[in-house]
Amino acid sequence: MDAQQFASDNYAAVCPEVWEAMAAANSGHASAYGEDEWTARASDSFREFFEADCEVFFVFNGTAANSLALASLCQSYHSVICTQSAHIETDECGAPEFFSNGSKILTAASTDGKLTPAAVQAIATARTDIHFPKPKVVTITQSTETGRVYTTEEVRVLSAMSRTMGLHLHMDGARFFNAVEGLGCTPAQITWQAGVEVLCCGGTKNGMAIGEAIVFFDKKLAQDFEYRCKQAGQLASKMRYLSAPWLGMLGNNVWSRNAAHANRCARRLRDAIVDSPAVRLMFPVEANAVFLLAPEERLERLRRLGWRFYTFIGGGARFMFAWDSDPVRVDQLAKDIREVMA
């Protein structure tokens, strides 16, 4: 097995509880297309988790979740407001536009990956004529592509601004569990209680093998959503293998333990290298990501030592930590960073 890398939390293995939950569902026959006991139990687990009577759908990945959720909120002549670094803008190959039959994405400049009420207002009011796609949805990423976390008050203010302007609020929660742990709040407080109407909740980056849950807190918005899933090839015939792992993730606070460990590893690296010369933190460490800005020559030396990392945001090196990150390996990375940057 290769030594652990921190280029992405997608590198991590599946956590034991999730694996066991999937294995438990792998016995005998069960009804297909989500009409099984595991899918029903997983849906109820989400309702308990969020303290809400919400509608829950299970799909294969985050691109499908975000794209179908946004398509359900938009007509083809609408637009979606997000930051310029948002995953739906930079990393989903036009899927949101494709599944919405052409809804346009309108981006706001952001130095830290966060969307502000002022930016939403500026974009939503810039054009109101019939020749321009009508704004309909605001989408935020929690935690953001830069590792920042929206506070409950920030989400609440964004929601209030959105509602005032007749816009829906969608949350891309690929690293939702890390954000909740970083905030120390309840899942309900940072979602529907703050005004989020639809959440795409990701499990893959927190110890699952595959799968995303789309949670509609406003159940009216979920009308006919199952047809979208089927049409998009996201209705699994053996749905229990998508839904059962969530029982392992949400049960016994496994989600919390996994996310807390990943966040601690990020802080461990930050604390070990924060005073190193020739390197600086690009953003505060609020979840499970560390972004370092350093001369390219130093970063190349780090690569030659065998470390993998991405530099797709502002040229800085991104390190992501997962549920199974080894603190000893984190310390090895910190040691090499200090030596290379000295």
VOBA-1610 file (N, C-alpha, C; in pm, whole numbers, padded with zeros to 5 digits, always signed):
BEGIN
Met+00084-00120+00000Met+00000+00000+00000Met+00088+00125+00000Asp+00051+00222-00081Asp+00127+00347-00086Asp+00114+00422+00046Ala+00216+00504+00075Ala+00210+00589+00194Ala+00097+00689+00178Gln+00037+00729+00288Gln-00074+00824+00284Gln-00033+00956+00220Gln-00123+01006+00137Gln-00108+01138+00077Gln-00225+01225+00124Phe-00206+01357+00112Phe-00308+01451+00157Phe-00353+01544+00045Ala-00342+01496-00079Ala-00389+01576-00191Ala-00540+01588-00191Ser-00609+01484-00143Ser-00754+01486-00142Ser-00807+01391-00036Asp-00918+01429+00027Asp-00983+01337+00120Asp-01055+01226+00045Asn-01061+01233-00087Asn-01115+01122-00167Asn-01017+01004-00173Tyr-00893+01027-00132Tyr-00795+00918-00133Tyr-00823+00815-00024Ala-00899+00853+00078Ala-00913+00771+00198Ala-00994+00644+00173Ala-00974+00547+00260Ala-01050+00422+00255Ala-01190+00444+00313Val-01269+00336+00311Val-01403+00339+00370Val-01390+00305+00519Cys-01459+00380+00603Cys-01448+00355+00746Cys-01523+00226+00784Pro-01481+00155+00889Pro-01535+00023+00921Pro-01686+00022+00941Glu-01741+00123+01007Glu-01884+00123+01035Glu-01967+00130+00907Val-01918+00206+00811Val-01987+00216+00682Val-01978+00084+00608Trp-01859+00024+00610Trp-01840-00104+00542Trp-01931-00211+00603Glu-01941-00211+00735Glu-02026-00309+00804Glu-02173-00286+00772Ala-02214-00160+00762Ala-02354-00131+00729Ala-02389-00180+00590Met-02295-00165+00496Met-02320-00215+00361Met-02325-00368+00362Ala-02234-00430+00437Ala-02232-00576+00444Ala-02360-00629+00506Ala-02415-00558+00604Ala-02538-00602+00669Ala-02655-00603+00572Ala-02649-00514+00472Ala-02757-00509+00372Ala-02740-00614+00265Asn-02623-00678+00264Asn-02590-00773+00157Asn-02630-00915+00195Ser-02758-00932+00222Ser-02808-01062+00263Ser-02947-01085+00205Gly-02961-01188+00127Gly-03092-01221+00073Gly-03141-01124-00032His-03270-01131-00058His-03333-01044-00156His-03398-00924-00088Ala-03409-00815-00162Ala-03477-00696-00111Ala-03540-00624-00229Ser-03646-00551-00202Ser-03714-00477-00308Ser-03618-00380-00375Ala-03641-00356-00504Ala-03551-00272-00583Ala-03595-00127-00585Tyr-03508-00042-00640Tyr-03537+00099-00668Tyr-03579+00179-00545Gly-03520+00146-00431Gly-03545+00225-00310Gly-03663+00181-00227Glu-03730+00074-00268Glu-03845+00024-00192Glu-03801-00081-00089Asp-03688-00059-00026Asp-03632-00155+00068Asp-03623-00095+00207Glu-03602-00179+00306Glu-03602-00132+00444Glu-03482-00043+00476Trp-03368-00068+00411Trp-03249+00012+00442Trp-03265+00156+00393Thr-03324+00173+00276Thr-03347+00308+00225Thr-03446+00382+00314Ala-03549+00313+00359Ala-03646+00375+00450Ala-03580+00414+00582Arg-03498+00325+00635Arg-03431+00354+00763Arg-03330+00468+00748Ala-03257+00468+00636Ala-03160+00575+00614Ala-03230+00710+00601Ser-03342+00713+00532Ser-03418+00837+00519Ser-03465+00885+00655Asp-03514+00793+00737Asp-03557+00830+00872Asp-03439+00878+00957Ser-03322+00818+00935Ser-03203+00863+01009Ser-03168+01007+00976Phe-03185+01045+00849Phe-03161+01184+00812Phe-03263+01277+00878Arg-03387+01233+00886Arg-03490+01317+00950Arg-03458+01336+01099Glu-03409+01232+01161Glu-03369+01244+01301Glu-03244+01331+01313Phe-03151+01313+01223Phe-03026+01388+01225Phe-03052+01538+01213Phe-03145+01575+01124Phe-03174+01717+01101Phe-03292+01769+01183Glu-03354+01682+01260Glu-03469+01722+01341Glu-03576+01788+01254Ala-03602+01725+01140Ala-03693+01785+01042Ala-03763+01677+00960Asp-03884+01706+00918Asp-03958+01617+00830Asp-03921+01652+00687Cys-03807+01602+00644Cys-03751+01638+00513Cys-03765+01521+00415Glu-03756+01554+00287Glu-03752+01453+00182Glu-03606+01422+00150Val-03575+01293+00136Val-03436+01251+00115Val-03426+01162-00009Phe-03326+01189-00092Phe-03299+01110-00212Phe-03151+01074-00214Phe-03123+00953-00262Phe-02985+00906-00266Phe-02937+00893-00411Val-02821+00952-00440Val-02763+00945-00574Val-02616+00903-00562Phe-02553+00882-00677Phe-02419+00824-00678Phe-02310+00923-00639Asn-02322+01049-00679Asn-02210+01141-00655Asn-02256+01287-00642Gly-02161+01372-00607Gly-02192+01512-00581Gly-02230+01592-00704Thr-02169+01560-00819Thr-02205+01631-00941Thr-02352+01610-00974Ala-02397+01485-00964Ala-02539+01457-00989Ala-02627+01525-00886Ala-02586+01519-00760Ala-02667+01579-00653Ala-02686+01729-00676Asn-02575+01800-00695Asn-02585+01945-00715Asn-02663+01979-00841Ser-02633+01909-00949Ser-02694+01942-01078Ser-02845+01917-01076Leu-02887+01804-01021Leu-03029+01773-01018Leu-03103+01862-00919Ala-03040+01892-00805Ala-03103+01980-00707Ala-03125+02119-00766Leu-03023+02172-00832Leu-03036+02305-00892Leu-03137+02304-01006Ala-03137+02196-01085Ala-03234+02187-01195Ala-03376+02185-01143Ser-03396+02127-01024Ser-03531+02122-00968Ser-03579+02260-00922Leu-03486+02351-00901Leu-03520+02485-00852Leu-03530+02586-00966Cys-03487+02547-01086Cys-03475+02642-01197Cys-03553+02599-01320Gln-03594+02696-01397Gln-03635+02674-01534Gln-03515+02707-01624Ser-03523+02673-01749Ser-03410+02692-01840Ser-03371+02839-01856Tyr-03464+02929-01831Tyr-03436+03073-01847Tyr-03390+03139-01718His-03367+03058-01614His-03322+03112-01485His-03169+03110-01476Ser-03118+03166-01365Ser-02974+03164-01338Ser-02948+03131-01192Val-02826+03086-01167Val-02781+03045-01034Val-02663+03132-00993Ile-02668+03188-00874Ile-02561+03277-00825Ile-02469+03198-00731Cys-02338+03205-00758Cys-02239+03137-00674Cys-02108+03215-00681Thr-02007+03170-00609Thr-01876+03232-00619Thr-01801+03177-00741Gln-01698+03249-00781Gln-01622+03207-00899Gln-01544+03078-00875Ser-01521+03042-00748Ser-01449+02918-00718Ser-01542+02802-00688Ala-01673+02823-00694Ala-01769+02718-00660Ala-01751+02595-00747His-01769+02480-00689His-01751+02354-00759His-01844+02344-00880Ile-01966+02396-00869Ile-02059+02387-00983Ile-02010+02469-01102Glu-01923+02566-01076Glu-01870+02650-01183Glu-01740+02592-01240Thr-01655+02538-01154Thr-01520+02503-01197Thr-01496+02354-01219Asp-01581+02267-01165Asp-01545+02125-01161Asp-01657+02029-01199Glu-01763+02075-01263Glu-01872+01982-01293Glu-01906+01977-01441Cys-01813+02021-01526Cys-01820+01997-01670Cys-01952+02043-01732Gly-02009+02151-01676Gly-02134+02202-01731Gly-02257+02122-01693Ala-02245+02028-01599Ala-02359+01943-01563Ala-02478+02022-01509Pro-02458+02124-01424Pro-02575+02200-01377Pro-02652+02264-01492Glu-02581+02318-01589Glu-02647+02378-01705Glu-02715+02271-01789Phe-02649+02157-01803Phe-02703+02049-01886Phe-02835+01997-01829Phe-02838+01967-01699Phe-02957+01907-01640Phe-03071+02008-01620Ser-03038+02136-01621Ser-03144+02238-01610Ser-03186+02289-01748Asn-03134+02226-01852Asn-03165+02266-01990Asn-03121+02409-02021Gly-03014+02454-01954Gly-02956+02582-01992Gly-02952+02691-01889Ser-02995+02668-01765Ser-02986+02772-01663Ser-02841+02821-01653Lys-02825+02950-01649Lys-02691+03009-01652Lys-02636+03026-01511Ile-02506+03004-01496Ile-02439+03027-01369Ile-02376+03166-01370Leu-02410+03246-01270Leu-02356+03381-01255Leu-02262+03381-01136Thr-02137+03420-01157Thr-02037+03408-01050Thr-02000+03544-00991Ala-01969+03539-00863Ala-01923+03658-00789Ala-01777+03639-00751Ala-01699+03745-00763Ala-01560+03740-00718Ala-01558+03723-00567Ser-01462+03645-00519Ser-01450+03622-00375Ser-01306+03590-00342Thr-01252+03656-00241Thr-01113+03634-00204Thr-01095+03510-00118Asp-01203+03465-00052Asp-01192+03352+00039Asp-01291+03240+00009Gly-01359+03247-00104Gly-01453+03142-00140Gly-01592+03159-00085Lys-01614+03264-00006Lys-01746+03287+00053Lys-01827+03384-00031Leu-01956+03359-00036Leu-02050+03448-00104Leu-02109+03543+00000Thr-02121+03671-00035Thr-02173+03771+00057Thr-02310+03820+00012Pro-02391+03869+00106Pro-02520+03926+00067Pro-02506+04039-00033Ala-02402+04120-00018Ala-02381+04232-00110Ala-02357+04182-00251Ala-02279+04074-00264Ala-02252+04018-00396Ala-02379+03961-00458Val-02460+03894-00376Val-02586+03839-00425Val-02676+03951-00476Gln-02687+04056-00397Gln-02774+04168-00436Gln-02724+04233-00564Ala-02592+04251-00574Ala-02536+04317-00692Ala-02563+04237-00819Ile-02547+04106-00812Ile-02569+04022-00929Ile-02717+04013-00962Ala-02799+03996-00858Ala-02943+03977-00881Ala-03011+04101-00935Thr-02954+04217-00910Thr-03017+04343-00954Thr-02946+04408-01072Ala-02836+04348-01117Ala-02759+04410-01226Ala-02839+04418-01355Arg-02916+04313-01382Arg-03000+04310-01501Arg-03137+04255-01463Thr-03241+04325-01497Thr-03376+04276-01468Thr-03462+04272-01595Asp-03398+04293-01711Asp-03475+04293-01835Asp-03492+04151-01887Ile-03582+04135-01979Ile-03618+04003-02031Ile-03509+03941-02117His-03406+04017-02152His-03298+03965-02236His-03189+03893-02155Phe-03205+03889-02024Phe-03102+03831-01937Phe-03166+03722-01849Pro-03094+03611-01824Pro-03153+03503-01744Pro-03188+03550-01602Lys-03307+03519-01561Lys-03359+03568-01433Lys-03298+03490-01316Pro-03234+03559-01220Pro-03178+03490-01103Pro-03287+03417-01025Lys-03255+03293-00986Lys-03354+03212-00915Lys-03299+03139-00794Val-03168+03108-00794Val-03110+03030-00686Val-02977+03090-00642Val-02954+03089-00512Val-02823+03119-00455Val-02767+02987-00402Thr-02644+02954-00437Thr-02584+02831-00385Thr-02453+02862-00315Ile-02435+02802-00199Ile-02312+02819-00120Ile-02254+02681-00090Thr-02122+02676-00073Thr-02053+02550-00043Thr-02009+02551+00102Gln-02041+02442+00173Gln-02013+02432+00316Gln-01944+02298+00345Ser-01814+02298+00379Ser-01724+02411+00380Ser-01684+02449+00237Thr-01631+02570+00222Thr-01604+02623+00090Thr-01485+02554+00024Glu-01468+02583-00103Glu-01355+02527-00178Glu-01221+02576-00125Thr-01220+02677-00040Thr-01097+02726+00022Thr-01085+02683+00168Gly-01176+02597+00212Gly-01169+02548+00349Gly-01233+02637+00452Arg-01295+02747+00408Arg-01366+02835+00501Arg-01503+02776+00536Val-01558+02821+00647Val-01687+02772+00693Val-01782+02890+00714Tyr-01902+02880+00658Tyr-02005+02981+00683Tyr-02060+02961+00824Thr-02068+03069+00901Thr-02130+03061+01032Thr-02282+03057+01016Thr-02350+03020+01123Thr-02496+03016+01116Thr-02552+03155+01086Glu-02490+03258+01141Glu-02539+03394+01117Glu-02516+03433+00971Glu-02404+03395+00913Glu-02378+03427+00773Glu-02480+03358+00682Val-02513+03234+00712Val-02613+03163+00632Val-02749+03229+00651Arg-02780+03267+00772Arg-02909+03329+00801Arg-02925+03461+00725Val-02820+03539+00721Val-02826+03667+00650Val-02837+03645+00499Leu-02763+03549+00446Leu-02774+03517+00305Leu-02914+03468+00271Ser-02971+03388+00359Ser-03106+03339+00337Ser-03207+03453+00336Ala-03193+03543+00431Ala-03286+03656+00438Ala-03278+03741+00311Met-03155+03766+00264Met-03137+03843+00142Met-03198+03768+00024Ser-03175+03638+00017Ser-03227+03558-00094Ser-03380+03560-00095Arg-03440+03539+00020Arg-03586+03535+00027Arg-03646+03669-00013Thr-03582+03777+00030Thr-03630+03910-00004Thr-03635+03930-00155Met-03539+03867-00224Met-03530+03883-00369Met-03596+03769-00446Gly-03667+03681-00374Gly-03736+03572-00440Gly-03645+03461-00488Leu-03532+03440-00419Leu-03434+03340-00459Leu-03432+03223-00361His-03413+03103-00411His-03395+02986-00326His-03251+02979-00276Leu-03232+02911-00162Leu-03096+02893-00108Leu-03063+02743-00105His-02959+02709-00180His-02910+02570-00190His-02771+02563-00129Met-02742+02453-00061Met-02610+02432+00000Met-02544+02307-00058Asp-02425+02325-00113Asp-02341+02215-00157Asp-02261+02170-00034Gly-02298+02056+00022Gly-02235+02009+00146Gly-02143+01891+00125Ala-02055+01899+00027Ala-01960+01789+00003Ala-01880+01760+00130Arg-01846+01864+00205Arg-01775+01848+00332Arg-01859+01907+00446Phe-01987+01879+00439Phe-02081+01932+00537Phe-02046+01890+00680Phe-02009+01764+00699Phe-01981+01715+00833Phe-01859+01785+00894Asn-01758+01812+00812Asn-01641+01885+00861Asn-01680+02026+00905Ala-01772+02087+00830Ala-01817+02222+00865Ala-01894+02222+00996Val-01982+02124+01014Val-02059+02117+01138Val-01966+02099+01258Glu-01868+02011+01243Glu-01772+01991+01351Glu-01691+02118+01378Gly-01653+02187+01271Gly-01576+02310+01288Gly-01655+02419+01358Leu-01784+02421+01333Leu-01870+02523+01394Leu-01913+02488+01536Gly-01924+02359+01563Gly-01974+02317+01693Gly-02123+02341+01710Cys-02195+02342+01599Cys-02340+02363+01603Cys-02411+02232+01570Thr-02543+02234+01568Thr-02618+02116+01527Thr-02641+02122+01376Pro-02663+02008+01312Pro-02693+02008+01169Pro-02816+02093+01136Ala-02915+02092+01223Ala-03036+02172+01200Ala-03005+02322+01201Gln-02919+02364+01293Gln-02891+02507+01309Gln-02825+02567+01186Ile-02743+02489+01116Ile-02669+02544+01002Ile-02742+02519+00871Thr-02856+02453+00874Thr-02930+02426+00751Thr-03068+02491+00755Trp-03172+02413+00781Trp-03309+02467+00767Trp-03341+02575+00867Gln-03283+02566+00986Gln-03309+02672+01084Gln-03245+02804+01044Ala-03143+02797+00959Ala-03079+02919+00907Ala-03134+02960+00771Gly-03228+02879+00716Gly-03292+02919+00591Gly-03253+02840+00468Val-03170+02735+00483Val-03135+02652+00368Val-03256+02568+00330Glu-03287+02566+00201Glu-03403+02491+00153Glu-03367+02353+00100Val-03249+02343+00038Val-03204+02216-00018Val-03056+02198+00014Leu-03020+02079+00064Leu-02881+02047+00095Leu-02839+01923+00018Cys-02721+01929-00044Cys-02658+01810-00098Cys-02552+01767+00002Cys-02579+01657+00071Cys-02495+01613+00183Cys-02402+01502+00138Gly-02273+01527+00142Gly-02175+01432+00091Gly-02120+01340+00198Gly-02111+01211+00166Gly-02052+01116+00259Gly-01917+01064+00216Thr-01887+01075+00086Thr-01765+01015+00032Thr-01639+01069+00098Lys-01636+01198+00125Lys-01516+01261+00181Lys-01506+01242+00332Asn-01605+01176+00391Asn-01603+01155+00536Asn-01606+01007+00573Gly-01569+00921+00477Gly-01555+00780+00512Gly-01646+00685+00439Met-01725+00733+00344Met-01807+00643+00264Met-01736+00608+00134Ala-01787+00503+00067Ala-01728+00462-00060Ala-01785+00542-00175Ile-01914+00570-00168Ile-01983+00635-00278Ile-02116+00686-00225Gly-02168+00789-00285Gly-02304+00830-00253Gly-02318+00968-00193Glu-02431+01027-00223Glu-02466+01160-00175Glu-02616+01159-00144Ala-02654+01235-00044Ala-02796+01247-00010Ala-02843+01389-00042Ile-02955+01398-00113Ile-03015+01528-00142Ile-03132+01545-00046Val-03123+01648+00036Val-03220+01669+00143Val-03301+01796+00114Phe-03431+01778+00096Phe-03522+01891+00073Phe-03590+01924+00205Phe-03553+02038+00263Phe-03620+02082+00385Phe-03756+02142+00355Asp-03770+02202+00238Asp-03899+02245+00188Asp-03949+02135+00096Lys-04041+02053+00146Lys-04083+01934+00074Lys-04155+01966-00057Lys-04213+02084-00066Lys-04282+02122-00190Lys-04183+02127-00306Leu-04058+02160-00278Leu-03957+02170-00383Leu-03914+02034-00436Ala-03951+01928-00365Ala-03911+01793-00404Ala-04013+01726-00496Gln-04115+01798-00535Gln-04219+01738-00619Gln-04159+01680-00747Asp-04187+01555-00773Asp-04142+01483-00893Asp-03991+01468-00901Phe-03919+01490-00792Phe-03773+01482-00799Phe-03727+01340-00832Glu-03804+01240-00790Glu-03765+01103-00821Glu-03759+01078-00972Tyr-03841+01151-01048Tyr-03836+01138-01193Tyr-03707+01196-01249Arg-03660+01306-01189Arg-03531+01363-01232Arg-03419+01261-01208Cys-03422+01198-01092Cys-03318+01100-01060Cys-03319+00985-01161Lys-03438+00936-01192Lys-03449+00826-01288Lys-03398+00869-01425Gln-03443+00984-01472Gln-03405+01032-01604Gln-03255+01053-01616Ala-03192+01093-01506Ala-03048+01122-01507Ala-02963+00999-01480Gly-03024+00882-01470Gly-02947+00761-01445Gly-02899+00750-01302Gln-02970+00815-01209Gln-02929+00815-01068Gln-03020+00732-00979Leu-03117+00664-01037Leu-03202+00576-00958Leu-03139+00437-00958Ala-03074+00402-00847Ala-03005+00273-00839Ala-03107+00161-00826Ser-03092+00058-00906Ser-03183-00056-00895Ser-03165-00125-00760Lys-03040-00143-00719Lys-03012-00199-00586Lys-02979-00084-00491Met-03079-00002-00464Met-03061+00121-00387Met-03007+00096-00246Arg-03033-00022-00192Arg-02987-00046-00055Arg-02836-00030-00040Tyr-02760-00049-00151Tyr-02615-00035-00140Tyr-02572+00112-00142Leu-02660+00201-00183Leu-02635+00345-00172Leu-02683+00399-00038Ser-02794+00346+00011Ser-02856+00402+00131Ser-02805+00340+00261Ala-02781+00208+00262Ala-02740+00142+00385Ala-02612+00200+00447Pro-02511+00239+00367Pro-02391+00297+00428Pro-02419+00419+00515Trp-02526+00492+00483Trp-02559+00609+00564Trp-02598+00570+00707Leu-02650+00448+00724Leu-02683+00402+00859Leu-02556+00390+00942Gly-02447+00346+00878Gly-02319+00340+00947Gly-02259+00477+00972Met-02282+00569+00878Met-02227+00703+00892Met-02299+00785+01000Leu-02432+00781+00998Leu-02510+00864+01090Leu-02528+00799+01227Gly-02517+00666+01234Gly-02534+00598+01361Gly-02415+00616+01453Asn-02443+00625+01583Asn-02338+00635+01685Asn-02241+00750+01662Asn-02289+00855+01594Asn-02207+00976+01571Asn-02075+00948+01500Val-02076+00846+01414Val-01955+00818+01335Val-01918+00938+01249Trp-02018+01005+01192Trp-01994+01123+01110Trp-01913+01227+01187Ser-01948+01245+01316Ser-01882+01345+01399Ser-01738+01305+01431Arg-01720+01180+01468Arg-01585+01132+01500Arg-01493+01144+01380Asn-01542+01102+01263Asn-01460+01107+01142Asn-01422+01250+01107Ala-01520+01339+01107Ala-01495+01478+01069Ala-01405+01547+01171Ala-01427+01520+01298Ala-01345+01584+01401Ala-01198+01543+01387His-01174+01415+01355His-01036+01370+01338His-00970+01440+01219Ala-01042+01448+01107Ala-00987+01514+00989Ala-00955+01660+01019Asn-01046+01728+01089Asn-01023+01869+01124Asn-00903+01884+01216Arg-00889+01793+01312Arg-00774+01800+01404Arg-00642+01784+01329Cys-00642+01694+01229Cys-00518+01674+01151Cys-00483+01800+01073Ala-00584+01870+01021Ala-00557+01995+00951Ala-00496+02097+01046Arg-00550+02108+01165Arg-00494+02202+01263Arg-00355+02159+01308Arg-00332+02029+01312Arg-00201+01977+01352Arg-00094+02023+01253Leu-00126+02013+01123Leu-00029+02060+01024Leu-00011+02211+01034Arg-00122+02284+01044Arg-00113+02430+01056Arg-00023+02470+01172Asp-00045+02413+01288Asp+00030+02452+01407Asp+00179+02420+01393Ala+00209+02315+01316Ala+00348+02271+01304Ala+00428+02356+01206Ile+00360+02423+01112Ile+00436+02494+01008Ile+00404+02643+01002Val+00316+02691+01089Val+00267+02828+01075Val+00378+02931+01089Asp+00484+02899+01163Asp+00592+02997+01180Asp+00711+02970+01090Ser+00693+02881+00990Ser+00803+02851+00898Ser+00826+02967+00801Pro+00951+03001+00774Pro+00979+03107+00678Pro+00943+03063+00536Ala+00918+03158+00451Ala+00891+03136+00307Ala+00759+03066+00281Val+00673+03054+00381Val+00542+02994+00359Val+00440+03069+00444Arg+00318+03081+00391Arg+00212+03142+00471Arg+00079+03076+00441Leu-00008+03079+00538Leu-00142+03026+00521Leu-00222+03119+00432Met-00286+03063+00332Met-00369+03144+00243Met-00504+03177+00306Phe-00557+03082+00386Phe-00688+03099+00448Phe-00685+03042+00589Pro-00771+03091+00677Pro-00782+03030+00810Pro-00821+02883+00798Val-00769+02802+00887Val-00802+02659+00887Val-00926+02639+00973Glu-01039+02614+00908Glu-01167+02606+00978Glu-01234+02469+00962Ala-01182+02386+00874Ala-01238+02251+00856Ala-01122+02154+00839Asn-01118+02083+00726Asn-01014+01981+00708Asn-00918+02013+00595Ala-00903+02142+00563Ala-00814+02183+00455Ala-00710+02282+00504Val-00590+02271+00447Val-00482+02367+00472Val-00429+02412+00336Phe-00429+02543+00314Phe-00376+02601+00191Phe-00251+02680+00225Leu-00141+02646+00157Leu-00013+02712+00182Leu+00034+02784+00057Leu+00080+02906+00074Leu+00137+02981-00037Leu+00288+02987-00017Ala+00360+02943-00119Ala+00506+02938-00111Ala+00561+02949-00252Pro+00689+02987-00266Pro+00750+02994-00399Pro+00740+02860-00471Glu+00718+02863-00600Glu+00702+02741-00678Glu+00823+02650-00667Glu+00941+02710-00657Glu+01062+02628-00646Glu+01059+02543-00518Arg+01008+02601-00410Arg+00998+02526-00284Arg+00892+02416-00295Leu+00782+02448-00361Leu+00676+02347-00378Leu+00725+02231-00464Glu+00806+02262-00564Glu+00861+02156-00648Glu+00954+02066-00568Arg+01029+02124-00478Arg+01116+02042-00391Arg+01031+01950-00304Leu+00918+01999-00261Leu+00828+01917-00180Leu+00772+01800-00263Arg+00741+01827-00389Arg+00695+01720-00478Arg+00804+01614-00498Arg+00928+01659-00510Arg+01038+01565-00533Arg+01060+01474-00411Leu+01013+01519-00295Leu+01019+01435-00175Leu+00906+01333-00172Gly+00820+01338-00274Gly+00715+01237-00286Gly+00577+01282-00246Trp+00560+01409-00211Trp+00429+01455-00166Trp+00343+01499-00285Arg+00216+01464-00279Arg+00121+01504-00382Arg+00026+01609-00325Phe-00002+01709-00408Phe-00097+01813-00367Phe-00138+01890-00491Tyr-00250+01960-00480Tyr-00303+02041-00589Tyr-00272+02188-00565Thr-00262+02263-00675Thr-00237+02408-00666Thr-00337+02484-00752Phe-00463+02439-00753Phe-00560+02496-00845Phe-00632+02619-00791Ile-00609+02658-00667Ile-00670+02780-00614Ile-00560+02877-00577Gly-00542+02978-00660Gly-00446+03083-00630Gly-00301+03038-00631Gly-00273+02920-00686Gly-00135+02874-00690Gly-00085+02815-00560Gly-00167+02814-00457Gly-00126+02761-00328Gly-00140+02610-00322Ala-00060+02548-00237Ala-00066+02403-00219Ala-00179+02369-00123Arg-00268+02279-00168Arg-00381+02237-00086Arg-00355+02099-00027Phe-00373+02088+00105Phe-00362+01960+00174Phe-00495+01931+00243Met-00552+01812+00214Met-00681+01773+00269Met-00663+01653+00362Phe-00740+01653+00470Phe-00726+01547+00569Phe-00858+01472+00585Ala-00845+01343+00613Ala-00960+01253+00611Ala-00978+01184+00745Trp-01081+01101+00752Trp-01115+01031+00876Trp-01002+00939+00922Asp-00921+00891+00828Asp-00816+00795+00860Asp-00676+00853+00848Ser-00664+00985+00843Ser-00531+01045+00832Ser-00445+01008+00952Asp-00323+00967+00925Asp-00231+00923+01029Asp-00154+01044+01083Pro-00169+01075+01211Pro-00097+01190+01266Pro+00055+01181+01248Val+00108+01060+01249Val+00253+01043+01227Val+00290+01088+01086Arg+00206+01053+00990Arg+00230+01095+00852Arg+00211+01245+00837Val+00116+01302+00910Val+00098+01448+00910Val+00225+01515+00962Asp+00282+01460+01066Asp+00406+01516+01122Asp+00521+01504+01023Gln+00526+01396+00945Gln+00630+01382+00842Gln+00616+01491+00736Leu+00490+01518+00697Leu+00466+01625+00601Leu+00510+01759+00659Ala+00476+01785+00783Ala+00513+01912+00848Ala+00665+01927+00853Lys+00734+01818+00885Lys+00881+01821+00893Lys+00940+01855+00756Asp+00889+01792+00650Asp+00942+01819+00516Asp+00911+01962+00474Ile+00793+02012+00507Ile+00759+02151+00472Ile+00855+02246+00542Arg+00879+02224+00671Arg+00970+02312+00744Arg+01110+02310+00684Glu+01157+02192+00646Glu+01293+02182+00592Glu+01301+02246+00453Val+01201+02220+00370Val+01202+02275+00235Val+01189+02428+00237Met+01112+02479+00332Met+01089+02623+00339Met+01195+02699+00418Ala+01285+02627+00483Ala+01385+02692+00567Ala+01480+02776+00481
//
